[in-house]
Amino acid sequence: MTARPFHPPVWWSATFEFDRSEELVEAARAATRRFETGAPAEPIYTRWDNPTVRAVEEAVAALENGEDALAFASGMAAISTTLLAFLRQGDHVLALSTLYGGTVELLADVLPRWGIRVTFADPDELTPDLLRETRPQVVYVESPTNPTLRVLPLRRIAEAAHQVGALAVIDNTFATPVLQQPLMFGFDLVVHSATKALGGHHDVMGGFVVGLRHWLRPIWDLRKLLGGVMDPMVAFMVHRGLKTLSLRVFHQCETALQVARFLADHPRVRQVFYPGLPSHPDHAIAQEQMGAFGTMVSFAYEGDMVATQALIDRLSVFHRAASLGGVDSLVTQPVTTSHLHVDDTIRRRLGIGPNLVRLSIGVEPAEVLIADLRQALEAP
């Protein structure tokens, strides 16, 4: 019997040596052939591939029911490299308007510099008729959305994209593969910020794109050139985080629902955004296509910008910090964090006002989090 590591070890090497030149040449050829055959290839250089990184890519691909995955240094590296792999000057992207603020900046400010046209559509506007009218090369969405937690009919969107020859891409970070697998609804590519729930402990930064190998090949080519590959130590830590992903996410979802119900009944809360509430406009869609309703809760406070910041500052269990999806509960004011650089006109149209508060529910007991919110809301 041969012993082997229980957990994939960290391969701390930038390059890998071979006994003979022909072995190196064959490894280089095999590196690209794996996108055609799925056969494993010997590592050559960590910017191309690394055994630790490959291990976590395979694990995430399995979670999403994808053929393969590619790991990146951040979620934005995964998103930007994916889009740039398929877009050329003169192409058109149809994007959901309620996206993560960094993605909105990339689409609104960066891609147009290179002659790529971008049209934003609100959740209720993203219909088959709009796709037929605009005929984009790429359709890009999130579900649930950040921070108002709209849930999209994924199968209908993917089918409409394919009818006009568009690539359907979705950011599945908020749902995680535990709650939703968009490839099963027809999407071509799924992106993730591993900084969030996949890592799960607020201590890594990374990203993934998952899908069929023939879609991943051009992304791998561009990742190799742009250099945004995941570090082996980060890959090790994300792989470790995946082991508790389901346990964490389902517990956090149960707590999030209790928190949302508490907030919905509080007189100082104007509106609660959570797909698990029957009052949510997409509650029925979420019931149909998600395994649970998610770990994020947003709400509109009765006060203005200053009063909302004071409310947040009164919280003692929730940590005032950007990001989400980890074991510790976090609180942010989206207009000062995730959507700071988004045009104020767009923010107002999407309901992202100065009184909107976003909660990332951690693994603390529900009663502890509710007590913290109660004291902050009811302070004189």
C-alpha positions in Angstrom: 0.0 0.0 0.0 1.3 3.4 -0.9 0.6 6.3 1.4 -0.5 9.6 -0.1 -1.5 13.1 1.3 -5.0 13.2 2.6 -5.2 16.9 1.5 -3.6 18.1 -1.7 -0.2 19.6 -0.6 1.0 23.1 -1.5 3.4 22.9 -4.5 5.7 25.8 -3.8 7.4 26.0 -7.1 7.2 28.5 -9.9 8.7 26.1 -12.4 9.0 22.4 -12.9 12.0 20.5 -14.3 12.2 17.5 -16.7 14.8 14.9 -17.3 14.8 15.3 -21.1 13.9 18.1 -23.5 11.3 16.0 -25.3 9.4 15.5 -22.0 9.2 19.3 -21.6 8.0 19.7 -25.2 5.3 17.0 -24.7 4.2 18.5 -21.5 3.7 21.9 -23.2 1.6 20.3 -25.9 -0.4 18.3 -23.4 -1.2 21.5 -21.4 -3.5 22.7 -24.2 -4.7 19.3 -25.3 -6.4 18.8 -21.9 -9.1 21.2 -23.0 -9.9 18.8 -25.9 -9.5 15.5 -24.1 -9.7 16.2 -20.4 -6.5 14.2 -19.9 -4.2 15.6 -17.1 -1.0 17.3 -18.1 2.3 17.6 -16.3 2.9 21.0 -14.8 5.5 23.3 -16.5 5.1 26.7 -15.0 2.8 27.9 -12.3 1.4 30.7 -14.4 0.2 27.9 -16.8 -0.8 25.3 -14.2 0.1 24.1 -10.7 -0.9 20.8 -9.0 -2.4 22.6 -6.0 -4.3 25.0 -8.2 -5.5 22.1 -10.4 -6.8 20.3 -7.4 -9.1 23.1 -6.3 -10.1 23.8 -9.9 -11.3 20.2 -10.2 -13.1 20.4 -6.8 -15.0 23.6 -7.8 -15.9 22.2 -11.2 -17.4 19.2 -9.5 -19.5 21.4 -7.2 -20.9 23.3 -10.2 -21.3 20.2 -12.3 -18.9 21.7 -14.9 -16.4 19.9 -17.1 -13.6 22.0 -15.7 -12.7 25.2 -14.0 -9.9 27.8 -13.9 -8.7 29.6 -10.8 -7.7 33.3 -10.6 -6.1 35.7 -8.2 -9.4 37.4 -7.5 -13.1 37.4 -8.5 -12.5 40.5 -10.7 -9.6 38.7 -12.4 -11.9 35.9 -13.3 -14.6 38.2 -14.6 -12.4 40.5 -16.6 -10.4 37.7 -18.2 -13.5 35.8 -19.1 -15.1 38.8 -20.8 -11.9 39.8 -22.6 -11.5 36.3 -23.9 -14.7 36.5 -25.9 -15.1 40.2 -26.8 -13.6 42.2 -29.6 -13.9 45.8 -30.8 -17.5 46.3 -32.0 -19.0 43.6 -29.9 -21.9 44.2 -27.6 -22.6 43.1 -24.0 -26.1 43.0 -22.5 -25.5 43.2 -18.7 -27.8 43.2 -15.7 -27.8 46.7 -14.1 -27.8 45.3 -10.6 -24.3 43.9 -10.6 -21.4 44.1 -8.1 -20.1 47.7 -8.3 -16.6 46.6 -9.5 -18.2 44.7 -12.4 -20.3 47.7 -13.3 -17.2 49.9 -13.4 -15.5 47.3 -15.7 -18.4 47.2 -18.0 -19.3 50.9 -18.0 -15.9 52.5 -17.9 -13.2 50.1 -19.2 -14.7 48.0 -22.0 -16.1 51.0 -23.9 -12.5 52.3 -24.2 -11.8 49.4 -26.4 -14.8 49.8 -28.6 -17.0 47.3 -26.8 -20.6 48.5 -26.4 -22.5 47.7 -23.2 -26.2 47.9 -22.5 -27.5 47.7 -19.0 -31.0 46.3 -18.2 -32.9 46.1 -15.0 -34.0 42.6 -13.8 -37.6 43.0 -15.1 -36.3 44.4 -18.5 -34.1 41.4 -19.3 -36.6 39.6 -21.5 -36.2 37.5 -24.7 -37.6 40.5 -26.7 -34.7 42.7 -25.4 -32.2 40.1 -26.4 -33.6 39.8 -29.9 -33.6 43.5 -30.2 -30.0 44.1 -29.0 -28.4 40.8 -30.3 -25.4 40.9 -27.9 -22.4 38.6 -28.1 -22.4 38.1 -24.3 -25.2 38.2 -21.7 -23.8 38.8 -18.2 -25.9 38.5 -15.0 -25.9 37.8 -11.3 -28.5 36.0 -9.3 -29.2 36.8 -6.5 -28.1 40.4 -7.3 -25.9 42.6 -5.2 -27.2 44.2 -3.0 -31.0 44.1 -3.6 -31.1 40.3 -4.0 -33.3 40.0 -7.1 -33.5 36.5 -8.4 -33.6 35.9 -12.2 -35.3 33.1 -14.2 -32.1 31.5 -15.3 -33.3 28.9 -17.8 -35.4 31.6 -19.7 -32.4 33.9 -19.9 -30.0 31.2 -21.0 -32.4 30.0 -23.7 -33.0 33.5 -24.9 -29.2 34.2 -25.1 -28.6 31.1 -27.1 -31.4 31.9 -29.5 -29.5 35.0 -30.6 -26.1 33.3 -30.5 -24.9 35.0 -27.3 -22.7 33.5 -24.6 -24.5 33.3 -21.3 -22.3 34.1 -18.3 -23.4 34.4 -14.6 -21.8 35.4 -11.4 -22.9 32.8 -8.9 -21.0 34.1 -5.9 -24.1 35.0 -3.8 -25.8 31.7 -4.3 -22.7 29.5 -4.2 -22.8 26.0 -5.9 -24.5 24.7 -2.8 -27.7 26.6 -3.5 -27.7 27.0 -7.3 -25.9 25.5 -10.3 -26.5 27.7 -13.3 -24.9 25.3 -15.8 -27.9 23.0 -15.1 -30.1 25.8 -16.3 -28.2 26.3 -19.6 -25.6 28.9 -18.7 -22.3 28.5 -20.6 -20.0 29.9 -17.9 -20.2 30.5 -14.2 -17.9 32.9 -12.3 -17.2 33.1 -8.6 -15.4 35.3 -6.2 -13.6 32.6 -4.0 -12.9 35.5 -1.6 -16.4 35.0 -0.3 -18.2 31.7 0.7 -15.8 29.3 -1.2 -12.9 30.4 1.0 -15.3 31.2 3.8 -13.0 32.7 6.4 -12.2 36.2 5.2 -8.5 35.3 4.7 -8.1 34.6 1.0 -8.6 36.4 -2.3 -9.4 34.4 -5.5 -11.8 33.7 -8.3 -13.1 30.9 -10.6 -14.7 30.4 -13.9 -16.5 27.0 -14.6 -17.9 25.5 -17.7 -17.3 23.3 -20.7 -13.6 22.9 -21.6 -14.1 24.4 -25.1 -15.3 27.6 -23.5 -12.4 27.5 -20.9 -9.6 27.1 -23.5 -9.6 30.8 -24.7 -9.9 32.0 -21.1 -6.9 29.8 -20.1 -4.9 31.3 -23.0 -5.6 34.8 -21.8 -5.0 34.0 -18.1 -1.6 32.7 -19.2 -0.8 36.0 -20.8 -2.4 38.4 -18.3 -1.1 36.5 -15.4 -4.0 36.5 -13.0 -3.6 33.0 -11.8 -4.4 31.8 -8.2 -1.5 31.4 -5.8 -0.9 27.8 -4.7 -1.2 28.7 -1.0 -4.6 30.4 -1.7 -5.6 27.3 -3.7 -4.8 25.2 -0.6 -6.8 27.4 1.7 -9.8 27.5 -0.6 -9.7 23.8 -1.0 -9.9 23.5 2.7 -12.8 25.9 2.9 -14.8 23.8 0.4 -14.9 21.0 2.9 -17.3 22.9 5.2 -19.0 24.9 2.4 -22.4 23.1 2.6 -22.4 23.1 6.4 -21.7 26.8 6.6 -24.0 27.9 3.9 -27.1 26.0 5.0 -26.7 27.1 8.6 -26.2 30.7 7.4 -29.3 30.5 5.2 -31.4 29.4 8.2 -30.1 32.3 10.3 -30.6 34.8 7.4 -34.3 33.8 7.1 -34.8 34.4 10.9 -33.0 37.8 10.7 -35.0 38.8 7.6 -38.3 38.0 9.4 -37.2 40.0 12.4 -36.4 43.0 10.3 -39.6 42.8 8.3 -41.6 43.2 11.5 -39.6 46.1 12.9 -41.2 49.6 12.7 -37.9 51.3 11.9 -37.2 49.2 8.8 -38.9 50.4 5.6 -38.2 47.4 3.4 -36.4 44.1 3.6 -34.7 42.5 0.6 -34.5 38.7 1.1 -35.8 36.1 -1.4 -37.0 33.9 1.4 -39.8 36.3 2.3 -43.1 35.9 0.5 -43.1 39.7 0.0 -40.0 39.5 -2.2 -40.9 40.0 -5.9 -38.9 36.9 -6.9 -39.8 34.6 -4.0 -41.5 32.0 -6.3 -38.5 31.9 -8.7 -36.1 31.4 -5.7 -38.2 28.6 -4.4 -38.0 26.9 -7.8 -34.4 27.2 -8.6 -32.5 27.6 -5.3 -31.8 25.1 -2.6 -32.3 27.8 0.0 -32.6 31.6 0.0 -29.1 32.7 0.6 -26.9 34.1 3.3 -27.3 37.8 2.5 -30.0 40.2 3.8 -30.4 43.9 2.9 -32.8 46.4 4.4 -33.8 50.0 4.0 -33.6 51.9 7.3 -36.0 54.8 8.1 -33.2 57.3 8.4 -30.9 59.3 6.1 -27.2 58.8 5.3 -26.0 60.0 8.7 -28.6 58.1 10.7 -27.9 54.9 8.8 -24.2 55.2 9.5 -25.0 55.8 13.2 -27.2 52.6 13.1 -24.3 50.6 11.6 -21.9 52.0 14.2 -24.1 50.9 17.1 -23.8 47.2 16.0 -21.3 45.3 18.1 -21.6 41.7 16.8 -21.7 42.6 13.1 -18.3 43.7 11.8 -18.1 46.9 9.7 -16.3 45.5 6.7 -16.6 45.0 3.0 -16.9 41.5 1.5 -19.3 38.7 2.4 -19.8 34.9 2.7 -17.5 34.2 5.6 -18.0 32.8 9.1 -18.2 36.2 10.7 -21.3 38.4 10.2 -20.5 41.7 8.3 -22.4 44.9 7.7 -21.9 47.5 5.0 -23.6 50.5 3.5 -23.4 49.8 -0.2 -23.2 53.4 -1.3 -19.9 53.7 0.6 -18.5 50.3 -0.3 -19.6 47.9 -3.1 -21.3 50.7 -5.1 -19.3 53.7 -4.1 -18.1 54.4 -7.6 -21.4 53.6 -9.4 -23.2 56.7 -10.8 -25.8 58.0 -8.3 -28.5 58.1 -10.9 -28.1 54.4 -11.5 -28.0 53.7 -7.7 -31.2 55.5 -7.1 -33.0 53.7 -10.0 -31.9 50.4 -8.5 -33.0 51.2 -5.0 -29.5 51.5 -3.6 -29.9 54.6 -1.5 -27.9 56.0 1.5 -30.3 54.2 3.9 -29.7 50.7 2.4 -27.8 48.3 4.7 -26.4 45.0 3.6 -25.8 42.1 6.0 -23.6 39.1 5.4 -24.8 36.5 7.8 -22.1 34.4 9.5 -22.3 31.4 11.7 -23.2 33.1 14.9 -26.5 32.1 16.6 -29.5 33.8 15.1 -30.6 35.1 18.5 -27.2 36.8 19.0 -27.5 38.6 15.7 -31.1 39.6 16.2 -30.3 41.0 19.6 -27.5 43.1 18.1 -29.8 44.4 15.4 -32.6 45.1 18.0 -30.4 47.2 20.3 -29.0 49.2 17.3 -32.5 49.8 15.8 -34.1 50.7 19.1 -31.4 53.0 20.6 -32.8 56.4 21.3 
